[in-house]
Amino acid sequence: MLIVYTGNGKGKTTAALGQAMRAVGEGKRVLMVQFIKGPWRSGEDEIFARLQIPDDKLRIIKTGLGFVGILGDKRPIGEHQRAAEKGLELARQQAESGNWDILILDEICNAVSLGLIPKETVLELVNQSTSTLEHLILTGRGAPKEFIDRADLVTEMKDIKHPYEKGIKAKRGLEY
Protein backbone atom coordinates (compact mmCIF):
# COMPACT_ATOMS: atom_id res chain seq x y z
CA MET A 1 0.00 0.00 0.00
CA LEU A 2 1.24 3.50 -0.82
CA ILE A 3 0.37 6.11 1.81
CA VAL A 4 0.90 9.85 1.41
CA TYR A 5 0.79 12.37 4.27
CA THR A 6 0.89 15.88 2.80
CA GLY A 7 -0.42 19.40 3.30
CA ASN A 8 0.67 22.62 4.97
CA GLY A 9 -0.39 21.58 8.45
CA LYS A 10 1.70 20.04 11.18
CA GLY A 11 1.65 16.31 11.73
CA LYS A 12 2.92 14.54 8.61
CA THR A 13 6.07 13.10 10.13
CA THR A 14 4.22 12.53 13.41
CA ALA A 15 1.58 10.45 11.59
CA ALA A 16 4.29 8.40 9.88
CA LEU A 17 6.06 7.84 13.21
CA GLY A 18 2.76 6.72 14.73
CA GLN A 19 2.37 4.20 11.91
CA ALA A 20 5.93 3.05 12.57
CA MET A 21 5.28 2.49 16.28
CA ARG A 22 2.07 0.59 15.58
CA ALA A 23 3.78 -1.57 12.97
CA VAL A 24 6.77 -2.37 15.20
CA GLY A 25 4.31 -3.33 17.93
CA GLU A 26 2.88 -5.89 15.51
CA GLY A 27 6.31 -7.32 14.68
CA LYS A 28 6.91 -5.38 11.46
CA ARG A 29 10.30 -3.97 10.48
CA VAL A 30 10.31 -0.24 9.66
CA LEU A 31 12.91 2.01 8.09
CA MET A 32 12.46 5.79 7.93
CA VAL A 33 14.74 7.73 5.59
CA GLN A 34 14.55 11.42 6.41
CA PHE A 35 15.15 13.87 3.59
CA ILE A 36 15.81 17.58 4.31
CA LYS A 37 16.13 17.07 8.06
CA GLY A 38 19.69 17.63 9.16
CA PRO A 39 21.98 15.67 11.39
CA TRP A 40 20.59 17.09 14.65
CA ARG A 41 18.85 14.73 17.05
CA SER A 42 15.11 14.98 17.41
CA GLY A 43 12.54 13.56 19.79
CA GLU A 44 11.97 10.45 17.69
CA ASP A 45 15.68 9.59 17.81
CA GLU A 46 15.71 9.95 21.58
CA ILE A 47 12.60 7.89 22.35
CA PHE A 48 13.49 5.03 20.05
CA ALA A 49 16.93 4.83 21.69
CA ARG A 50 15.35 4.84 25.16
CA LEU A 51 12.85 2.17 24.18
CA GLN A 52 15.78 0.06 23.01
CA ILE A 53 13.99 -1.01 19.84
CA PRO A 54 16.52 -3.11 17.91
CA ASP A 55 18.03 -1.44 14.85
CA ASP A 56 16.77 -4.23 12.60
CA LYS A 57 13.18 -3.55 13.76
CA LEU A 58 13.11 0.25 13.55
CA ARG A 59 15.74 2.52 12.10
CA ILE A 60 15.81 6.21 11.23
CA ILE A 61 18.44 7.41 8.79
CA LYS A 62 18.87 11.13 8.24
CA THR A 63 20.16 11.91 4.77
CA GLY A 64 19.40 15.63 4.54
CA LEU A 65 21.65 18.56 5.33
CA GLY A 66 18.98 20.63 7.03
CA PHE A 67 16.68 23.37 5.82
CA VAL A 68 17.13 24.41 2.21
CA GLY A 69 17.60 28.13 1.57
CA ILE A 70 15.97 29.26 4.84
CA LEU A 71 16.91 29.83 8.49
CA GLY A 72 20.51 30.69 7.69
CA ASP A 73 21.22 27.88 5.22
CA LYS A 74 24.12 28.98 3.03
CA ARG A 75 24.89 25.68 1.33
CA PRO A 76 24.81 25.60 -2.46
CA ILE A 77 21.70 23.87 -3.78
CA GLY A 78 23.94 21.25 -5.38
CA GLU A 79 24.99 19.98 -1.95
CA HIS A 80 21.36 19.49 -0.97
CA GLN A 81 20.66 17.78 -4.31
CA ARG A 82 23.54 15.34 -3.84
CA ALA A 83 22.36 14.54 -0.31
CA ALA A 84 18.81 13.90 -1.56
CA GLU A 85 20.08 11.72 -4.41
CA LYS A 86 22.19 9.68 -1.96
CA GLY A 87 19.17 9.36 0.32
CA LEU A 88 17.00 8.12 -2.50
CA GLU A 89 19.63 5.61 -3.60
CA LEU A 90 19.92 4.36 -0.02
CA ALA A 91 16.11 4.04 0.13
CA ARG A 92 16.09 2.11 -3.14
CA GLN A 93 18.76 -0.31 -1.90
CA GLN A 94 16.98 -0.83 1.39
CA ALA A 95 13.61 -1.35 -0.32
CA GLU A 96 15.17 -4.07 -2.49
CA SER A 97 16.98 -5.70 0.44
CA GLY A 98 13.94 -7.48 1.82
CA ASN A 99 14.95 -6.36 5.32
CA TRP A 100 11.97 -4.04 5.81
CA ASP A 101 8.20 -4.37 5.74
CA ILE A 102 7.56 -0.62 5.72
CA LEU A 103 9.68 2.15 4.26
CA ILE A 104 8.95 5.77 5.17
CA LEU A 105 10.40 8.51 2.95
CA ASP A 106 10.04 11.46 5.28
CA GLU A 107 9.85 14.89 3.61
CA ILE A 108 10.37 13.34 0.17
CA CYS A 109 7.61 15.59 -1.19
CA ASN A 110 9.57 18.63 0.03
CA ALA A 111 12.70 17.32 -1.68
CA VAL A 112 10.76 17.04 -4.94
CA SER A 113 9.09 20.46 -4.67
CA LEU A 114 12.47 22.08 -3.90
CA GLY A 115 13.93 20.54 -7.04
CA LEU A 116 16.39 18.31 -5.18
CA ILE A 117 15.21 15.13 -6.89
CA PRO A 118 12.77 14.55 -9.75
CA LYS A 119 9.34 13.13 -8.99
CA GLU A 120 9.85 10.57 -11.77
CA THR A 121 12.76 9.04 -9.85
CA VAL A 122 10.61 8.73 -6.74
CA LEU A 123 7.80 7.15 -8.78
CA GLU A 124 10.31 4.60 -10.13
CA LEU A 125 11.11 3.64 -6.54
CA VAL A 126 7.39 3.45 -5.74
CA ASN A 127 6.80 1.11 -8.67
CA GLN A 128 9.86 -1.05 -7.95
CA SER A 129 9.13 -1.46 -4.26
CA THR A 130 5.59 -2.83 -4.51
CA SER A 131 6.92 -6.39 -4.65
CA THR A 132 9.39 -6.05 -1.76
CA LEU A 133 7.54 -3.85 0.76
CA GLU A 134 4.17 -4.20 2.42
CA HIS A 135 3.79 -0.43 2.70
CA LEU A 136 5.56 2.68 1.50
CA ILE A 137 4.84 6.01 3.19
CA LEU A 138 5.70 9.37 1.62
CA THR A 139 5.49 12.57 3.66
CA GLY A 140 5.94 16.27 3.05
CA ARG A 141 4.29 19.42 1.84
CA GLY A 142 3.17 19.73 -1.73
CA ALA A 143 2.87 16.11 -2.78
CA PRO A 144 2.88 16.00 -6.57
CA LYS A 145 -0.41 15.01 -8.20
CA GLU A 146 1.27 11.87 -9.51
CA PHE A 147 2.01 10.71 -5.94
CA ILE A 148 -1.58 11.38 -4.90
CA ASP A 149 -2.99 9.62 -7.97
CA ARG A 150 -0.78 6.57 -7.37
CA ALA A 151 -1.46 6.38 -3.60
CA ASP A 152 -3.93 4.07 -1.93
CA LEU A 153 -4.38 6.39 1.06
CA VAL A 154 -3.80 10.15 1.17
CA THR A 155 -4.20 12.38 4.20
CA GLU A 156 -3.84 16.13 3.89
CA MET A 157 -2.85 18.02 7.02
CA LYS A 158 -4.55 21.41 6.88
CA ASP A 159 -3.03 24.35 8.72
CA ILE A 160 -5.78 26.22 10.55
CA LYS A 161 -3.67 28.06 13.11
CA HIS A 162 0.01 27.76 14.03
CA PRO A 163 2.23 29.60 16.54
CA TYR A 164 4.80 30.21 13.78
CA GLU A 165 2.39 32.81 12.36
CA LYS A 166 3.04 34.84 15.53
CA GLY A 167 6.80 34.43 15.21
CA ILE A 168 7.04 31.58 17.70
CA LYS A 169 9.78 29.17 16.67
CA ALA A 170 9.49 25.38 16.61
CA LYS A 171 9.47 23.76 20.02
CA ARG A 172 11.69 20.83 20.91
CA GLY A 173 9.55 17.83 21.82
CA LEU A 174 6.60 19.13 19.84
CA GLU A 175 7.89 19.74 16.33
CA TYR A 176 11.21 17.96 16.43
C-alpha positions in Angstrom: 0.0 0.0 0.0 1.2 3.5 -0.8 0.4 6.1 1.8 0.9 9.9 1.4 0.8 12.4 4.3 0.9 15.9 2.8 -0.4 19.4 3.3 0.7 22.6 5.0 -0.4 21.6 8.5 1.7 20.0 11.2 1.7 16.3 11.7 2.9 14.5 8.6 6.1 13.1 10.1 4.2 12.5 13.4 1.6 10.4 11.6 4.3 8.4 9.9 6.1 7.8 13.2 2.8 6.7 14.7 2.4 4.2 11.9 5.9 3.0 12.6 5.3 2.5 16.3 2.1 0.6 15.6 3.8 -1.6 13.0 6.8 -2.4 15.2 4.3 -3.3 17.9 2.9 -5.9 15.5 6.3 -7.3 14.7 6.9 -5.4 11.5 10.3 -4.0 10.5 10.3 -0.2 9.7 12.9 2.0 8.1 12.5 5.8 7.9 14.7 7.7 5.6 14.6 11.4 6.4 15.2 13.9 3.6 15.8 17.6 4.3 16.1 17.1 8.1 19.7 17.6 9.2 22.0 15.7 11.4 20.6 17.1 14.6 18.8 14.7 17.0 15.1 15.0 17.4 12.5 13.6 19.8 12.0 10.5 17.7 15.7 9.6 17.8 15.7 9.9 21.6 12.6 7.9 22.3 13.5 5.0 20.1 16.9 4.8 21.7 15.4 4.8 25.2 12.8 2.2 24.2 15.8 0.1 23.0 14.0 -1.0 19.8 16.5 -3.1 17.9 18.0 -1.4 14.8 16.8 -4.2 12.6 13.2 -3.6 13.8 13.1 0.2 13.6 15.7 2.5 12.1 15.8 6.2 11.2 18.4 7.4 8.8 18.9 11.1 8.2 20.2 11.9 4.8 19.4 15.6 4.5 21.7 18.6 5.3 19.0 20.6 7.0 16.7 23.4 5.8 17.1 24.4 2.2 17.6 28.1 1.6 16.0 29.3 4.8 16.9 29.8 8.5 20.5 30.7 7.7 21.2 27.9 5.2 24.1 29.0 3.0 24.9 25.7 1.3 24.8 25.6 -2.5 21.7 23.9 -3.8 23.9 21.2 -5.4 25.0 20.0 -1.9 21.4 19.5 -1.0 20.7 17.8 -4.3 23.5 15.3 -3.8 22.4 14.5 -0.3 18.8 13.9 -1.6 20.1 11.7 -4.4 22.2 9.7 -2.0 19.2 9.4 0.3 17.0 8.1 -2.5 19.6 5.6 -3.6 19.9 4.4 0.0 16.1 4.0 0.1 16.1 2.1 -3.1 18.8 -0.3 -1.9 17.0 -0.8 1.4 13.6 -1.4 -0.3 15.2 -4.1 -2.5 17.0 -5.7 0.4 13.9 -7.5 1.8 14.9 -6.4 5.3 12.0 -4.0 5.8 8.2 -4.4 5.7 7.6 -0.6 5.7 9.7 2.2 4.3 8.9 5.8 5.2 10.4 8.5 2.9 10.0 11.5 5.3 9.9 14.9 3.6 10.4 13.3 0.2 7.6 15.6 -1.2 9.6 18.6 0.0 12.7 17.3 -1.7 10.8 17.0 -4.9 9.1 20.5 -4.7 12.5 22.1 -3.9 13.9 20.5 -7.0 16.4 18.3 -5.2 15.2 15.1 -6.9 12.8 14.6 -9.8 9.3 13.1 -9.0 9.8 10.6 -11.8 12.8 9.0 -9.9 10.6 8.7 -6.7 7.8 7.1 -8.8 10.3 4.6 -10.1 11.1 3.6 -6.5 7.4 3.4 -5.7 6.8 1.1 -8.7 9.9 -1.0 -8.0 9.1 -1.5 -4.3 5.6 -2.8 -4.5 6.9 -6.4 -4.7 9.4 -6.0 -1.8 7.5 -3.8 0.8 4.2 -4.2 2.4 3.8 -0.4 2.7 5.6 2.7 1.5 4.8 6.0 3.2 5.7 9.4 1.6 5.5 12.6 3.7 5.9 16.3 3.0 4.3 19.4 1.8 3.2 19.7 -1.7 2.9 16.1 -2.8 2.9 16.0 -6.6 -0.4 15.0 -8.2 1.3 11.9 -9.5 2.0 10.7 -5.9 -1.6 11.4 -4.9 -3.0 9.6 -8.0 -0.8 6.6 -7.4 -1.5 6.4 -3.6 -3.9 4.1 -1.9 -4.4 6.4 1.1 -3.8 10.1 1.2 -4.2 12.4 4.2 -3.8 16.1 3.9 -2.8 18.0 7.0 -4.5 21.4 6.9 -3.0 24.3 8.7 -5.8 26.2 10.6 -3.7 28.1 13.1 0.0 27.8 14.0 2.2 29.6 16.5 4.8 30.2 13.8 2.4 32.8 12.4 3.0 34.8 15.5 6.8 34.4 15.2 7.0 31.6 17.7 9.8 29.2 16.7 9.5 25.4 16.6 9.5 23.8 20.0 11.7 20.8 20.9 9.5 17.8 21.8 6.6 19.1 19.8 7.9 19.7 16.3 11.2 18.0 16.4 
